[in-house]
């Protein structure tokens, strides 16, 4: 279902265990960045009604998730603050091609891959926290499905910008790149480190 070419390493779960407050703060930032990405796609492709409707729904859902993470931080008395982001998103964005429609395809596929990785990480977190932290296990269980749905929405919308075989091949290429980035990891404890 997900278009990922790799799974997260044990290294990331060690980062989670050693830096949970920072991971949770970064999660809040990720939700607002996801809303911003969807909003930018609306501005970029305003003539595509289906995309605009779908992105509006994603913006609303991502902002709802942002508030949910903020509430979780409040309950745990963790102050939401600015964090240096991981290199994951910028490294993926370097591979967005210039010119339309390939730019739209890449933007949508990369957004879909980020959602897929979030989905995979939420699945890991819900299992990892089961028995250790029931609130977090339940929290990530509740978010898991929406990330998978967002992933499939982005991939489906990319198909409006080019032939399905071309989209499939480009998704494969970008999935390989995403896998290399996530395998290299990041020293910062982040949702996508």
Long-range contacts (C-beta under 8 A, 24 or more apart in sequence): 1-148, 1-152, 2-116, 2-119, 2-120, 2-148, 2-151, 3-112, 3-113, 3-116, 3-151, 3-155, 3-171, 3-175, 4-113, 4-116, 4-117, 4-120, 4-175, 4-178, 4-179, 5-175, 5-176, 5-178, 5-179, 6-179, 6-182, 6-183, 7-120, 8-117, 8-120, 8-121, 8-124, 8-182, 9-183, 9-185, 11-185, 12-121, 12-124, 12-185, 12-193, 13-124, 13-128, 15-189, 15-190, 15-193, 16-125, 16-128, 16-189, 18-189, 19-189, 21-76, 21-78, 22-83, 22-189, 22-190, 23-189, 23-190, 23-191, 24-69, 24-72, 24-73, 24-76, 24-78, 25-73, 25-78, 25-80, 25-81, 25-83, 26-83, 26-85, 26-86, 26-189, 26-190, 26-191, 27-69, 27-191, 28-66, 28-69, 28-70, 28-73, 28-80, 29-83, 29-85, 30-118, 30-191, 30-192, 31-62, 31-63, 31-65, 31-66, 31-69, 32-62, 32-63, 32-66, 33-89, 34-58, 34-62, 34-65, 34-111, 34-114, 34-115, 34-118, 34-150, 35-59, 35-62, 35-63, 35-66, 37-111, 37-114, 38-62, 38-111, 41-107, 41-108, 41-111, 44-104, 44-107, 45-104, 48-160, 50-157, 50-160, 51-157, 51-160, 54-153, 54-157, 58-150, 58-153, 61-146, 61-150, 65-143, 65-146, 68-139, 68-143, 72-135, 72-139, 75-135, 83-190, 84-188, 85-190, 86-186, 86-188, 86-190, 86-191, 86-192, 86-193, 87-181, 87-186, 88-114, 88-117, 88-181, 88-182, 88-186, 88-190, 88-192, 88-193, 89-114, 89-192, 91-181, 92-174, 92-177, 92-178, 92-181, 95-174, 95-177, 100-161, 101-161, 101-162, 102-161, 102-162, 102-170, 104-158, 104-161, 105-158, 105-161, 105-162, 105-166, 105-167, 105-170, 106-170, 106-174, 108-154, 108-155, 108-157, 108-158, 108-161, 109-154, 109-155, 109-158, 109-167, 109-170, 109-171, 109-174, 110-174, 110-178, 111-154, 112-150, 112-151, 112-152, 112-153, 112-154, 112-155, 112-158, 112-171, 113-151, 113-171, 113-174, 113-175, 113-178, 114-192, 115-147, 115-148, 115-150, 115-151, 115-154, 116-147, 116-148, 116-151, 117-178, 117-182, 117-192, 118-147, 118-191, 118-192, 119-144, 119-147, 119-148, 119-151, 121-191, 121-192, 122-147
